[in-house]
Structure formats: structure tokens, C-alpha cells
């Protein structure tokens, strides 16, 4: 059984967010334990932002409308400083991400979310169950033919990509192009300082993916199909004030968000179960616990580790004052290990109940695709355990992707028998 290492006595909090470290990224939980016990609300003066780790504070910040996503809504107009324009290399990225509902506040967020929300309700996603199951079984067939398959490349990545691509109406032959595009956008979302060369690469990717969906949108205008792009175009034609830039950005967001975290969820789930053989045996004996196991994986190894908000007023929380306009990084991964909320939080328990984790955030920006991600994760685990009950890790050193925002594996080689 995987044992939680003792918390580091006094880590350099600012350094953890400033520079990537393999050691800390491979196991961030001692650092989170330190934050929860000693610095649940910490101000990083050199960067001018707060870090919140306690469950109660994180949940409150994400739900309170006084915390916003857009800087222009965080300060009155007369107080906003004229920031210099970003380098030209970043313009394609900023134009793309600036139209994501993820980074918008009401009413724009409400309008954009409303246009696609019907496709991700529990009832709608439930109808996808047979198709997702068939995709998972087909991918498992491919794994069975390999001597030492990589779970990520052979199963965890293609499963959600195929599902979201089919929903959007993306041709099958184009799906392989998304991996590099999505990986680059994931690095952009980290928000850390990047060299000019990276900005140029990111800008090219933003232009490529926007150009791809611009062409796909043009094709659907002339020949609509039964897919989400055609539905979004119909809303556009009906005067729902959806600009072409918003339409393209929404397609990109759905593609990236529709598979990125689910890949991590499936990979993290298999790894965590393998590290806890007693829980793996329990799930084999009680396959009806698959949905509960997915919830525990979401809590224990959250696919998204953090997000952020801006204070629109001076805000008192935890005995501290967050000033208007200041940013707060809310640590989802830490909140999901808070002993004030979860009994024995460092114990992996697939039967845990209640389990009100924050892996999908909370409040108005609660993950739109949560029902689909949950269903894909449950089906993935079920199929894998049915087909490969004797599977085990081929390498006991996980290959975590170097990204502090997303927690996921670059590869996970398995032995199936």
C-alpha cells in the first residue's frame, strides 16, 4: 500500500509555483499538507497573488460571485491601469483563450455555457453509454494484441478523444492532430513565464487549431450534420449573438476540456488502484463500486490541481484581507486532501461516502463535462478490469507529465497477465 510521506517542515512556497520540480510534482501531497496545516491562505508577495488550500475557503471562493474571472470585472474602470499590449507572438493565443467561457463572467459565460449545456446533462450523456462502451472494448482489443501496452497511448487518450470528436463532428482521420495541439494549450494554461520561443510555438498552434475549426465551421454552414458544430451554427443563425470567434473558441475548448482531464482521470485511476492492491481486489470483487471508485480517484489524484479567481472587492476570509483586483490560486488538489473535510484524507478508499470533492470545481464554473467524464471513467475502469483482471504496472516509476496545473501521466506501460 502506498504510504503518505511526512510533510516537509518548511518548504519555499513561492519557489514551488515559480519553478517546476520533478520531485515535488511526482508527489505534491506533503507540500499540500504543509499548506493546509501552516499556511491555508498564503500571499506570494513577489508575484502579488494568494494561494488558498483549505476546502472551506476554496469552495467559498469558487462559489462567491464577488470572485470573478475577468480582470475588467475585478476593478472599477477608472482604477484599471492601462497594461502594455502583450507581445505579438501571444496575440493568437489570447484571441483564442479570451473567448473561452472558462475565462468569462456572466452574462457572457452564462450565454456561452447555455448554448452547449444540453449536450452534457446526465440524461444526455447516459444515452452515449453503449457507444462509449463499444469504443472502450475496441481499444481493449487493441491492447490485448500488444506485449506491453501503454495505457495512455492505447486506451486513456483515444477513448475521450473519439467521444468528443464524434460529438463535435470531427472527421476520424483528423483526431491524431489534436494531441500536440492540446498538449501545447495545456502548457499555456499553466500561466507561468515562458520564453519567446514558446510564445511563437503556442501562437502557431493557436492559429492552426483555430484555422482547422474555421474550415470545419465553413463546411457545416454549407452542409449541416447532426453534430454540435451544426447545432452551434444554428444558434448563431437564430441571432444568439455567437460570433465566429466565440464559435471557434468554444469548439477548441470543448475539444481540449472534453478529453484532457478524462485522459488523466483514467490513467490516474489505474495507477492508483495498482498502488493500492487491496482496493483493486475490492473493485474486482465488487464491480458495482466502479462509479464510487472514480469519485475517489477524482479526489485522491485530482486531474486538475488548481484554478484561479480575482477579487472584485476587498474580501475577508480566514482572518486575512484579499484586496480588490488581487488574484487567488485555489488549490483543488490540496482541498481534496483537507482533513477538516475528509476523514483520513490520505487513505484511498473506493467506497468513501460522502465524497464531496472539488475535482470539477464548484459554483458557476463547475465543470460542464463532469457527467461525461464520470461516465467515461466508469466505463473505462469496468472494461479494463473485465478484460485484464491480472494487469499490473510494468514500471513502478510513474511518468508524470511536467505540468503543475494538470496531474496526469505521459505513459503507463502495463503487463496484462
C-alpha positions as a printed NumPy array, in Angstrom:
array([[  0.   ,   0.   ,   0.   ],
       [  1.227,   3.465,  -0.917],
       [  2.198,   5.371,   2.228],
       [  1.926,   9.128,   2.586],
       [  5.372,  10.616,   3.278],
       [  5.657,  13.053,   6.167],
       [  5.159,  16.72 ,   5.356],
       [  8.228,  18.81 ,   4.657],
       [  8.893,  21.084,   7.652],
       [  9.132,  24.401,   5.817],
       [  9.006,  24.441,   2.018],
       [  9.6  ,  27.514,  -0.11 ],
       [  6.022,  28.163,  -1.196],
       [  6.838,  30.816,  -3.78 ],
       [  9.502,  28.601,  -5.343],
       [  7.03 ,  25.745,  -5.785],
       [  4.852,  27.935,  -8.002],
       [  7.789,  29.659,  -9.696],
       [  9.808,  26.678, -10.904],
       [  8.833,  23.175, -11.902],
       [ 10.355,  20.396,  -9.804],
       [ 10.169,  16.693, -10.663],
       [ 10.461,  15.777,  -7.001],
       [  7.584,  17.969,  -5.882],
       [  5.43 ,  17.233,  -8.904],
       [  5.818,  13.477,  -8.521],
       [  4.408,  13.752,  -5.005],
       [  2.953,  17.196,  -4.166],
       [  0.949,  15.97 ,  -1.187],
       [  3.49 ,  16.639,   1.576],
       [  3.625,  20.213,   0.268],
       [ -0.176,  20.411,   0.31 ],
       [ -0.22 ,  19.041,   3.85 ],
       [  2.14 ,  21.831,   4.897],
       [ -0.108,  24.464,   3.307],
       [ -3.218,  23.064,   4.968],
       [ -1.635,  22.947,   8.414],
       [  0.505,  26.095,   8.397],
       [ -0.428,  28.398,   5.505],
       [ -4.014,  27.717,   4.363],
       [ -4.172,  31.229,   2.873],
       [ -0.764,  32.458,   1.772],
       [  0.231,  35.65 ,  -0.037],
       [  3.106,  35.33 ,  -2.506],
       [  4.386,  38.873,  -2.39 ],
       [  6.836,  38.615,  -5.27 ],
       [  4.014,  37.662,  -7.644],
       [  1.202,  39.555,  -5.947],
       [ -1.291,  36.703,  -5.606],
       [ -2.808,  34.485,  -2.933],
       [ -2.832,  30.704,  -2.577],
       [ -5.856,  29.097,  -0.904],
       [ -5.707,  25.412,   0.015],
       [ -8.349,  24.755,   2.689],
       [-11.529,  23.069,   1.411],
       [-13.877,  25.555,   3.05 ],
       [-12.018,  28.57 ,   1.625],
       [-11.549,  27.072,  -1.847],
       [-15.225,  26.161,  -2.11 ],
       [-16.314,  29.576,  -0.839],
       [-14.093,  31.472,  -3.285],
       [-15.316,  29.483,  -6.292],
       [-18.987,  29.933,  -5.352],
       [-18.963,  33.596,  -4.318],
       [-19.887,  35.944,  -7.225],
       [-17.574,  38.55 ,  -5.695],
       [-14.727,  36.48 ,  -7.119],
       [-14.564,  36.763, -10.903],
       [-12.549,  35.545, -13.877],
       [-12.161,  38.716, -15.965],
       [ -9.793,  41.433, -14.806],
       [-12.092,  44.147, -16.124],
       [-14.748,  42.942, -13.675],
       [-12.346,  42.921, -10.726],
       [-11.72 ,  46.67 , -10.621],
       [-13.783,  49.774, -11.472],
       [-12.909,  51.159, -14.904],
       [-11.22 ,  54.261, -13.513],
       [ -8.893,  52.128, -11.366],
       [ -7.757,  49.815, -14.112],
       [ -4.253,  50.547, -15.243],
       [ -3.526,  50.578, -18.932],
       [ -1.408,  47.482, -19.305],
       [  1.021,  47.391, -22.222],
       [ -0.168,  45.17 , -25.076],
       [  1.175,  41.617, -24.938],
       [  3.903,  40.627, -27.393],
       [  2.592,  39.985, -30.895],
       [  3.567,  36.313, -30.573],
       [  0.911,  35.849, -27.861],
       [ -1.918,  37.527, -29.804],
       [ -3.306,  34.349, -31.452],
       [ -3.33 ,  32.574, -28.081],
       [ -5.007,  35.486, -26.295],
       [ -7.645,  35.82 , -29.001],
       [ -8.466,  32.125, -28.719],
       [ -8.486,  31.759, -24.93 ],
       [-10.112,  35.15 , -24.401],
       [-13.31 ,  33.756, -25.916],
       [-13.394,  30.617, -23.783],
       [-16.365,  30.545, -21.427],
       [-13.902,  29.226, -18.846],
       [-12.397,  32.715, -18.578],
       [-15.594,  34.755, -18.872],
       [-18.068,  36.069, -16.315],
       [-21.827,  36.467, -16.572],
       [-23.613,  37.348, -18.768],
       [-21.16 ,  36.161, -21.467],
       [-20.321,  32.998, -19.521],
       [-23.99 ,  32.192, -18.974],
       [-24.804,  32.657, -22.667],
       [-21.887,  30.583, -23.96 ],
       [-22.434,  27.809, -21.424],
       [-26.155,  27.713, -22.173],
       [-25.501,  27.036, -25.858],
       [-23.748,  23.713, -25.188],
       [-25.01 ,  22.644, -21.753],
       [-27.772,  20.413, -23.135],
       [-25.145,  18.114, -24.659],
       [-23.588,  17.358, -21.267],
       [-26.53 ,  16.701, -18.963],
       [-26.586,  13.352, -17.12 ],
       [-29.602,  12.264, -19.19 ],
       [-27.934,  13.144, -22.491],
       [-24.618,  11.515, -21.625],
       [-26.387,   8.376, -20.414],
       [-27.578,   7.851, -23.997],
       [-23.921,   7.723, -25.051],
       [-23.226,   4.765, -22.752],
       [-23.49 ,   1.996, -25.402],
       [-21.254,   3.915, -27.819],
       [-18.615,   4.659, -25.154],
       [-18.678,   1.03 , -24.069],
       [-18.149,  -0.126, -27.672],
       [-15.22 ,   2.272, -28.121],
       [-13.629,   1.092, -24.862],
       [-13.983,  -2.574, -25.823],
       [-12.461,  -1.913, -29.244],
       [ -9.479,  -0.165, -27.666],
       [ -9.097,  -3.009, -25.155],
       [ -8.975,  -5.443, -28.086],
       [ -6.043,  -3.459, -29.44 ],
       [ -4.28 ,  -3.536, -26.073],
       [ -4.677,  -7.31 , -25.872],
       [ -2.607,  -7.681, -29.038],
       [  0.348,  -5.776, -27.565],
       [  3.023,  -7.362, -25.424],
       [  3.365,  -4.358, -23.11 ],
       [  0.719,  -1.778, -23.972],
       [  0.886,   1.827, -22.858],
       [ -2.436,   2.537, -21.18 ],
       [ -2.297,   6.244, -22.032],
       [ -1.468,   5.97 , -25.713],
       [ -3.53 ,   2.853, -26.409],
       [ -6.614,   3.493, -24.282],
       [ -6.856,   6.525, -21.968],
       [ -6.098,   9.102, -24.653],
       [ -8.079,   7.779, -27.65 ],
       [-11.246,   6.951, -25.677],
       [-12.318,  10.511, -24.714],
       [-10.857,  11.969, -27.93 ],
       [-13.052,   9.707, -30.062],
       [-16.118,  10.546, -27.944],
       [-15.722,  14.34 , -28.014],
       [-14.645,  14.312, -31.675],
       [-17.804,  12.424, -32.61 ],
       [-19.934,  14.856, -30.618],
       [-18.339,  17.818, -32.381],
       [-18.379,  16.158, -35.784],
       [-14.622,  15.998, -36.287],
       [-13.59 ,  13.518, -39.021],
       [-11.874,  10.374, -37.754],
       [ -8.739,  10.951, -39.837],
       [ -8.083,  14.288, -38.108],
       [ -8.118,  13.112, -34.472],
       [ -4.414,  12.385, -34.194],
       [ -3.67 ,  16.061, -34.811],
       [ -5.264,  17.039, -31.513],
       [ -2.694,  15.51 , -29.19 ],
       [  0.096,  18.004, -29.848],
       [ -2.345,  20.897, -30.089],
       [ -3.942,  20.011, -26.769],
       [ -0.6  ,  19.446, -25.057],
       [  0.593,  22.917, -26.092],
       [ -2.6  ,  24.594, -24.88 ],
       [ -2.236,  22.735, -21.585],
       [  1.225,  24.246, -21.145],
       [ -0.152,  27.705, -21.959],
       [ -2.834,  27.306, -19.289],
       [ -0.16 ,  26.881, -16.62 ],
       [  0.321,  30.627, -16.855],
       [  4.   ,  30.599, -15.909],
       [  6.537,  32.84 , -17.61 ],
       [  7.624,  31.306, -20.877],
       [ 10.415,  32.25 , -23.295],
       [  9.742,  33.942, -26.622],
       [ 10.322,  30.688, -28.486],
       [  7.482,  29.041, -26.573],
       [  5.194,  32.003, -27.324],
       [  5.947,  31.6  , -31.018],
       [  5.18 ,  27.873, -30.888],
       [  1.983,  28.467, -28.937],
       [  0.931,  31.172, -31.369],
       [  1.402,  28.839, -34.329],
       [ -0.641,  26.122, -32.598],
       [ -3.432,  28.588, -31.781],
       [ -3.545,  29.687, -35.42 ],
       [ -3.509,  26.082, -36.654],
       [ -6.311,  24.856, -34.424],
       [ -8.413,  27.99 , -34.998],
       [ -7.877,  27.631, -38.745],
       [ -8.861,  23.975, -38.587],
       [-12.178,  24.702, -36.873],
       [-12.794,  27.722, -39.105],
       [-12.658,  25.376, -42.079],
       [-14.871,  22.816, -40.34 ],
       [-17.404,  25.532, -39.487],
       [-17.426,  26.632, -43.14 ],
       [-18.139,  23.04 , -44.222],
       [-21.013,  22.734, -41.738],
       [-22.502,  26.028, -42.954],
       [-22.876,  24.587, -46.419],
       [-23.752,  21.05 , -45.323],
       [-25.077,  20.794, -41.722],
       [-24.961,  17.44 , -39.943],
       [-26.218,  16.028, -36.676],
       [-23.301,  17.282, -34.593],
       [-22.559,  20.017, -32.091],
       [-20.883,  22.376, -34.556],
       [-24.023,  22.351, -36.707],
       [-26.135,  22.996, -33.595],
       [-23.949,  25.936, -32.573],
       [-24.217,  27.329, -36.102],
       [-27.997,  27.032, -35.941],
       [-27.972,  29.064, -32.727],
       [-25.734,  31.608, -34.471],
       [-28.164,  31.895, -37.4  ],
       [-31.058,  32.397, -34.984],
       [-29.416,  35.548, -33.671],
       [-27.978,  34.251, -30.411],
       [-25.074,  36.727, -30.788],
       [-22.468,  33.99 , -31.099],
       [-19.583,  35.494, -33.031],
       [-17.422,  33.383, -35.307],
       [-14.501,  33.839, -32.894],
       [-16.675,  32.639, -29.986],
       [-17.873,  29.671, -32.029],
       [-14.33 ,  28.6  , -32.926],
       [-13.068,  29.166, -29.374],
       [-15.946,  27.113, -27.953],
       [-15.12 ,  24.223, -30.287],
       [-11.478,  24.318, -29.188],
       [-12.443,  24.488, -25.506],
       [-14.807,  21.53 , -25.823],
       [-12.146,  19.53 , -27.617],
       [ -9.394,  20.259, -25.088],
       [-11.519,  20.152, -21.933],
       [-13.533,  17.243, -23.317],
       [-10.602,  14.886, -23.261],
       [ -7.621,  16.372, -21.396],
       [ -8.885,  15.77 , -17.862],
       [-10.526,  12.449, -18.734],
       [ -7.227,  11.074, -20.033],
       [ -5.734,  11.983, -16.66 ],
       [ -8.68 ,  10.506, -14.779],
       [ -8.352,   7.104, -16.469],
       [ -4.568,   6.97 , -16.156],
       [ -4.543,   8.187, -12.557],
       [ -7.279,   5.709, -11.714],
       [ -5.413,   2.659, -12.989],
       [ -2.146,   3.791, -11.391],
       [ -3.781,   4.468,  -8.01 ],
       [ -5.6  ,   1.149,  -7.982],
       [ -2.35 ,  -0.637,  -8.8  ],
       [ -0.655,   1.178,  -5.926],
       [ -3.442,   0.031,  -3.578],
       [ -3.844,  -3.688,  -4.307],
       [ -6.383,  -4.187,  -1.521],
       [ -8.684,  -1.629,  -3.168],
       [ -8.034,  -3.163,  -6.591],
       [ -9.064,  -6.571,  -5.261],
       [-12.12 ,  -4.983,  -3.667],
       [-13.189,  -3.472,  -7.   ],
       [-12.67 ,  -6.784,  -8.801],
       [-14.919,  -8.442,  -6.219],
       [-17.46 ,  -5.591,  -6.264],
       [-17.554,  -4.104,  -9.786],
       [-20.646,  -2.126,  -8.807],
       [-18.24 ,   0.185,  -6.934],
       [-16.786,   1.499, -10.226],
       [-18.65 ,   4.815, -10.053],
       [-17.626,   5.314,  -6.43 ],
       [-14.041,   4.393,  -7.316],
       [-13.992,   7.107,  -9.985],
       [-15.139,   9.683,  -7.424],
       [-12.329,   8.641,  -5.105],
       [ -9.756,   8.851,  -7.892],
       [-11.027,  12.352,  -8.677],
       [-10.473,  13.31 ,  -5.039],
       [ -7.246,  11.442,  -4.397],
       [ -5.401,  12.277,  -7.634],
       [ -7.326,  15.256,  -8.999],
       [ -6.77 ,  15.617, -12.773],
       [ -6.851,  19.416, -12.4  ],
       [ -4.823,  20.604,  -9.427],
       [ -5.685,  24.306,  -9.326],
       [ -7.589,  27.203, -10.839],
       [ -7.834,  30.914, -10.081],
       [-10.198,  33.792,  -9.32 ],
       [ -9.947,  37.582,  -8.946],
       [-11.41 ,  39.519,  -6.015],
       [-13.833,  42.229,  -7.186],
       [-13.937,  43.808,  -3.693],
       [-11.776,  43.784,  -0.582],
       [-12.677,  40.378,   0.791],
       [-12.086,  38.972,   4.271],
       [-11.514,  35.251,   4.537],
       [ -9.625,  33.153,   7.037],
       [ -8.727,  36.265,   9.022],
       [ -6.929,  37.792,   6.001],
       [ -7.934,  40.512,   3.554],
       [ -7.704,  39.811,  -0.149],
       [ -7.6  ,  43.205,  -1.811],
       [ -9.769,  44.144,  -4.76 ],
       [ -8.109,  43.122,  -8.005],
       [ -5.81 ,  40.538,  -6.418],
       [ -5.707,  37.007,  -7.818],
       [ -6.25 ,  33.845,  -5.775],
       [ -4.95 ,  30.446,  -6.861],
       [ -7.319,  27.879,  -5.38 ],
       [ -5.647,  24.524,  -4.821],
       [ -8.177,  21.84 ,  -5.736],
       [ -5.66 ,  19.057,  -5.143],
       [ -4.952,  20.315,  -1.627],
       [ -8.61 ,  20.966,  -0.765],
       [ -9.388,  17.371,  -1.714],
       [ -6.9  ,  16.197,   0.927],
       [ -8.169,  18.522,   3.69 ],
       [ -8.597,  16.53 ,   6.952],
       [-11.243,  19.036,   8.075],
       [-13.446,  17.816,   5.211],
       [-12.36 ,  14.215,   4.615],
       [-11.762,  11.564,   7.238],
       [ -8.289,  10.071,   6.764],
       [ -7.805,  12.113,   3.563],
       [ -4.565,  10.374,   2.553],
       [ -6.242,   6.977,   2.519],
       [ -7.545,   5.782,  -0.844],
       [-10.987,   4.253,  -0.257],
       [-13.149,   3.374,  -3.267],
       [-16.198,   3.12 ,  -1.014],
       [-15.756,   6.578,   0.562],
       [-19.052,   8.258,   1.394],
       [-19.769,  11.103,   1.486],
       [-17.225,  12.293,  -1.041],
       [-17.949,  15.911,  -1.94 ],
       [-14.642,  16.57 ,  -3.666],
       [-13.845,  19.674,  -5.699],
       [-12.144,  17.997,  -8.651],
       [-14.706,  19.558, -11.001],
       [-14.571,  22.917,  -9.168],
       [-17.829,  24.407,  -7.848],
       [-20.061,  27.404,  -8.376],
       [-20.934,  28.846, -11.812],
       [-17.786,  27.374, -13.382],
       [-18.474,  23.818, -12.198],
       [-17.166,  21.579, -14.973],
       [-19.745,  21.388, -17.74 ],
       [-18.466,  17.992, -18.872],
       [-18.468,  16.345, -15.428],
       [-21.282,  13.865, -16.261],
       [-19.478,  12.757, -19.424],
       [-16.088,  12.475, -17.693],
       [-17.623,  10.403, -14.892],
       [-19.34 ,   8.079, -17.352],
       [-16.203,   7.637, -19.471],
       [-14.13 ,   6.942, -16.366],
       [-16.584,   4.393, -15.007],
       [-16.87 ,   2.549, -18.314],
       [-13.094,   2.632, -18.812],
       [-12.408,   1.041, -15.413],
       [-15.165,  -1.515, -15.878],
       [-13.918,  -2.658, -19.284],
       [-10.269,  -2.767, -18.224],
       [-10.993,  -4.856, -15.126],
       [-13.273,  -7.203, -17.028],
       [-10.723,  -7.781, -19.783],
       [ -7.475,  -7.605, -17.814],
       [ -8.111,  -8.504, -14.155],
       [ -4.468,  -9.579, -13.749],
       [ -2.966,  -6.377, -15.196],
       [ -0.083,  -4.817, -13.311],
       [  2.396,  -1.998, -13.75 ],
       [  5.385,  -2.697, -15.992],
       [  7.263,   0.222, -14.403],
       [  6.884,   1.331, -10.783],
       [  8.118,   4.878, -11.53 ],
       [  5.192,   6.889, -12.895],
       [  5.885,   9.192, -15.82 ],
       [  4.056,  12.316, -14.666],
       [  3.686,  14.975, -17.342],
       [  5.591,  18.159, -16.375],
       [  2.578,  20.392, -15.779],
       [  1.606,  21.723, -12.349],
       [ -1.924,  22.622, -13.481],
       [ -2.866,  19.178, -14.791],
       [ -1.929,  15.995, -12.954],
       [ -1.651,  13.203, -15.45 ],
       [  0.662,  10.587, -16.866],
       [  2.61 ,  10.783, -20.1  ],
       [  2.639,   6.988, -20.299],
       [  1.723,   3.971, -18.186],
       [  3.126,   0.668, -19.511],
       [  1.231,  -2.404, -18.333],
       [  1.619,  -6.134, -18.211],
       [ -1.789,  -7.64 , -18.848],
       [ -1.225, -11.139, -17.452]])
